[in-house]
Amino acid sequence: MRVILVPVADRPECAIALRAAFDLGKRIGASVSGCHIRPHRHPEVSLSMVFADAIWRRQSTKTASKHARTLYEQVAAQNGYDFIRRARVSPGAMWTERVGSPGIVLSIVGPVSDLIVVSRPAKRGGVADMFMNAALLDSRCPVLILPKGGRKTVGKNVCIAWNQSFEAMKAVKAALPILQQAESVTIVSCGKEDHIGPKSSQLAAYLTHWGIKSKRVKTRGRDVEAELRASYKEAGADLLIAGAYSRNRWREKIFGGMTEHLIRKSRMPVLMRHQ
């Protein structure tokens, strides 16, 4: 994991994301790229009228960009990061600005990043919510979603929500650099492991090949959300790793599901990867 990307605006949730991103970057030796995304001056060019209207109503793009960059530079300096203009092997802080909708921009810069860090939005339908959805669904990149209150340090004690899915395995593989430096790793499987896919014992064996020691916890699976929350708390975890939308995304949005619970209601920092 060499490049951590943070979409930046002069907003409280962005400050939360930046603090966590730079703290994690220092521990795993990654650069942190701040990306300010602004709408096109002509709204018809952008695919998101809501995004454009929200920004233009608040402040000019020039002012928004200046404030966003100031926030980014402050947090980078606080964490001892050097500012760089070109990519290099050693960690650095790089600032970029892009024009377009969050979905389009993140579909371009996401695939050339190793992790995107965002903070959970306070409400549905706002700008922050739009960025989180774009990161999860359009970036082709794992996403670290932080709780509203935020916490600077994540990834020292990790829980893996294991359901034998392809999405969960993709999230685990994306998080290997974090797992390798973690002090503890707990694999939590809720209910019977009767799906097509690796069992928790096979996941533990796979992690051993990477020099990662893990503990397995099995629960009954009667109330997955409550059992996962209890296991997370008992493990003293500060990060949950899970697959995103293991079943149909629209079905989850309508009827509810684990992904919707984790990104909307949970207070746990969660690293997710959608296929």
LOLUM-486907 format. One record per residue (C-alpha): y, z, x; residue in one letter. Coordinates in steps of 0.2 Angstrom, whole numbers, padded with zeros to 4 digits, always signed. Layout:
YZXA...
This chain:
+0000+0000+0000M+0015-0007+0009R+0028-0011-0004V+0034+0001-0018I+0046-0007-0031L+0058+0003-0042V+0069-0006-0055P+0085+0002-0053V+0100+0005-0065A+0113+0020-0065D+0102+0030-0077R+0093+0047-0076P+0076+0040-0077E+0079+0028-0062C+0084+0043-0052A+0068+0052-0056I+0058+0036-0051A+0067+0034-0035L+0065+0052-0029R+0046+0050-0032A+0045+0033-0025A+0053+0038-0008F+0043+0054-0007D+0027+0044-0009L+0033+0031+0002G+0035+0043+0016K+0018+0050+0014R+0009+0033+0014I+0020+0024+0026G+0027+0011+0013A+0044+0002+0011S+0053+0006-0005V+0062-0009-0013S+0076-0006-0026G+0078-0020-0038C+0093-0021-0050H+0090-0033-0064I+0104-0039-0075R+0105-0052-0089P+0113-0069-0087H+0131-0071-0092R+0125-0083-0106H+0113-0073-0117P+0104-0089-0122E+0097-0091-0104V+0089-0074-0105S+0073-0071-0116L+0079-0054-0121S+0095-0053-0132M+0092-0034-0134V+0092-0032-0115F+0108-0042-0113A+0117-0034-0127D+0113-0016-0121A+0120-0020-0104I+0136-0029-0109W+0140-0016-0122R+0140-0002-0109R+0148-0009-0094Q+0152-0025-0084S+0137-0032-0073T+0148-0029-0057K+0150-0011-0061T+0132-0009-0066A+0126-0016-0050S+0138-0006-0040K+0133+0010-0048H+0114+0006-0047A+0115+0002-0028R+0125+0018-0025T+0111+0028-0033L+0098+0019-0023Y+0107+0021-0006E+0110+0040-0010Q+0091+0043-0013V+0086+0032+0002A+0097+0041+0014A+0091+0058+0007Q+0074+0053+0012N+0078+0047+0029G+0075+0028+0026Y+0083+0015+0036D+0091+0001+0026F+0084-0017+0030I+0088-0034+0025R+0072-0042+0030R+0054-0037+0028A+0046-0028+0043R+0030-0019+0047V+0038-0002+0048S+0044+0007+0032P+0062+0003+0026G+0073+0003+0011A+0077-0014+0004M+0089-0018-0010W+0089-0034-0021T+0097-0040-0037E+0090-0052-0049R+0096-0061-0065V+0085-0063-0080G+0075-0053-0092S+0064-0038-0086P+0048-0048-0091G+0052-0063-0081I+0059-0055-0066V+0045-0042-0064L+0032-0057-0066S+0040-0064-0050I+0043-0048-0040V+0028-0038-0046G+0014-0048-0039P+0022-0046-0021V+0023-0027-0023S+0009-0015-0022D+0016-0002-0034L+0030-0001-0047I+0037+0016-0051V+0046+0019-0068V+0050+0034-0078S+0044+0037-0096R+0058+0032-0108P+0066+0044-0120A+0063+0033-0135K+0055+0017-0140R+0065+0001-0141G+0078+0005-0128G+0081-0003-0111V+0070+0009-0101A+0056+0006-0114D+0058-0013-0111M+0056-0011-0092F+0041+0000-0094M+0032-0012-0105N+0037-0027-0094A+0030-0018-0078A+0014-0014-0087L+0011-0031-0095L+0020-0044-0085D+0020-0038-0067S+0002-0040-0062R+0005-0024-0052C-0001-0006-0054P+0012+0005-0062V+0016+0023-0059L+0024+0031-0075I+0033+0047-0072L+0036+0060-0086P+0053+0063-0093K+0056+0079-0084G+0051+0071-0068G+0043+0078-0052R+0047+0073-0034K+0029+0075-0027T+0015+0066-0035V-0002+0061-0028G-0007+0076-0018K-0020+0082-0031N-0027+0067-0041V-0037+0066-0057C-0046+0049-0061I-0049+0046-0080A-0065+0037-0079W-0072+0026-0094N-0082+0013-0084Q-0069+0000-0088S-0063-0014-0077F-0045-0009-0079E-0050+0009-0073A-0058+0002-0058M-0043-0009-0054K-0032+0006-0055A-0043+0016-0043V-0043+0002-0030K-0025+0000-0031A-0023+0019-0028A-0034+0020-0013L-0020+0023-0001P-0015+0038-0012I-0032+0044-0014L-0035+0044+0005Q-0021+0056+0009Q-0024+0067-0007A-0029+0085-0004E-0041+0084-0019S-0048+0071-0030V-0057+0074-0047T-0066+0061-0057I-0066+0066-0076V-0078+0057-0088S-0077+0061-0106C-0093+0059-0117G-0108+0049-0113K-0107+0036-0099E-0116+0022-0109D-0105+0007-0107H-0108-0007-0096I-0099-0002-0080G-0101+0010-0065P-0105+0028-0069K-0095+0042-0062S-0108+0045-0049S-0107+0027-0043Q-0088+0029-0042L-0089+0044-0032A-0101+0035-0020A-0089+0021-0018Y-0075+0033-0014L-0086+0041+0000T-0086+0024+0009H-0067+0025+0010W-0068+0043+0017G-0063+0051+0000I-0071+0066-0006K-0072+0069-0024S-0077+0081-0038K-0085+0075-0054R-0081+0084-0071V-0090+0079-0087K-0084+0084-0104T-0092+0081-0122R-0080+0067-0127G-0076+0075-0144R-0057+0075-0141D-0054+0064-0126V-0035+0067-0125E-0037+0086-0126A-0052+0087-0114E-0043+0075-0101L-0027+0086-0102R-0038+0102-0099A-0047+0095-0085S-0031+0089-0077Y-0023+0106-0078K-0039+0115-0072E-0039+0103-0056A-0021+0108-0053G-0017+0089-0053A-0001+0080-0051D-0006+0063-0054L-0018+0054-0066L-0026+0037-0063I-0032+0027-0078A-0034+0009-0084G-0021+0002-0096A-0027-0005-0112Y-0045-0005-0110S-0047-0011-0128R-0035-0023-0137N-0017-0019-0134R-0011-0023-0151W-0025-0013-0159R-0020+0002-0148E-0002+0000-0153K-0006+0000-0172I-0021+0013-0173F-0017+0023-0157G-0027+0024-0141G-0027+0033-0124M-0015+0021-0116T-0002+0023-0129E-0004+0042-0128H-0003+0042-0109L+0013+0032-0109I+0022+0039-0124R+0017+0057-0126K+0009+0064-0110S+0018+0075-0098R+0006+0069-0084M+0012+0057-0071P+0000+0042-0073V-0004+0027-0062L-0011+0013-0073M-0016-0005-0070R-0018-0018-0083H-0030-0033-0080Q
